[in-house]
Each structure stands twice: as C-alpha cells, then as structure tokens.
Amino acid sequence: MNNQKRNTIKLGIAALAVGAIASPEAEAAAAKTPFKVAQTYIPIANSKEVFPVRRIYCIGRNYAAHAREMGSDPTREPPFFFQKPTDAIQYVAPGTVGDHAYPSLTKNYHYEVELVAVLKSGGKDIPIEKALDHVFGYALGLDMTRRDLQRFMGDQKKPWEIGKSFDRSAPIGPIHTVKQLGGHLGKENISLAVNGQIKQNATLSHMIWSVAEQISKLSEANELFPGDIIYSGTPENVGPVVKGDVISCKLDRLPDLSIKII
Ligand code: MN
C-alpha cells in the first residue's frame, strides 16, 4: 500500500473516531464496500420501527425435564450458551404460516419452542436485579435443531454448531415491547403443537435460569449490546418433524407463531 492510500484510510478512520459520522447507519453508508451485506431486522408490533439484530444467543437445557430428556442432570449444571448466526432469523408474521424448508444434511429435524428476550442496551457483569432494565421486549421463537448432527458432533466432543447454527434455524414472530405487554414475561404458558396435536406444554416459571439470570450470566462471558437477543430455552418433549408438518406455537400475551415444513 502506498503512503497516500494509507493516509486516506487513516483519515477516514479518524473521522469515524471523533464522531464526525454520528450514527451506525451513516457509518455504514459512508463505508466504501465492494458489495452490500444485508442487516437482519425483526418487526416490532404496532410500530413502523424494526428491531436490528446484533447477535442471537441461546441457552441450553433450561427446563429441568428437558435437561433430563437430553441426558443431563439439571441440578448440577451451570447455564451454557451458544449462538446462531444473525441471519438465521426467519420472520413469520402473525396470522400466516411461514414456509420453512427442511434443511440439508439431517434425518432428525427437531422443534424447540422458546421465549425470546430482546435487548435495548447492554453491558458487562450486569447484576441480576438490573438485568430486566436492558430488555426492550419479547417474541415467540423456534430454535430449530438438526438433532442427529447435534448429537453426532457432541458424542465426538466436536462443536455442535452444524446442529444448531444453520440457515433459517431461528423462526420468530414480531417483538412486543415491555411497555406494550404491560410488564415482563416469566410466568406465562408456552406450548407447541404439530398438526394440531400438543407436543410441548409448560410454563415459563419452570425455567431453571430466569431471563434476568440469563442476561446476568451471559454478560460475564460477553459484553452485551443493544440488538442482542436471547432464546431462553425450551421445555421438555422436543421431537421430530417431516415435510408437510405444520408447527404452531403459543405463548400467552404474544401472537401465535406457525410454520410449515416444506
Ligand atoms: Mn433451544
């Protein structure tokens, strides 16, 4: 790189650093890139605004009966988290049934219905009693899982990313703000049916780690930021779907979420 070019780049970075360009949108618009990369958004109910997604965190084995069905002891296990890529989001509007393609590589494709908490602010080492102050709202989501690959990789002590973190593995409904909901969620009923038959049915109060505890724990491992979202775990009775199946999810105070496996 010649000196002139180097200086030009330095100047550009300096301009960003001193706040000459105020917003992330302006920053993105000012950056010269060889191609565009799409940002992921989730609609906010009854709003013209959309929620920009930064990271998708998911907690594992957060309901005792589900931990047992996955072969672990819920009384001894500290919480653990994994991530899905941000663009794994598949938004499904209320009142519609989203077409969801059966993914490649798996012969055992599982549903996991989950409450999703979305953050408007973040931080490090957030105390439990302050954690809910960072929650912007909630949505109903599915943590779709290639269970055979998750187990195969786990058995080999390899990362089970391929089982969890693939394209469109995170169907989700619209976000409802804490204000719209009139408070935080945590005691509501959550359920999932396949072709009209109830498969999962629990209350959020059965979570081992509450949303506040999850935020607090996560912020010890990673600094959290606005736009981070957290899939808060699934209750027991996860199971497989095949092409043609319709999954319908319910969570009190949020609209239903439905997808069809195609
Ligand atoms: Mn899950």
Residues whose N, C-alpha, C, O or C-beta is under 5 A from the ligand:
A	BS01	MN	I59 E112 D143 G233 T234
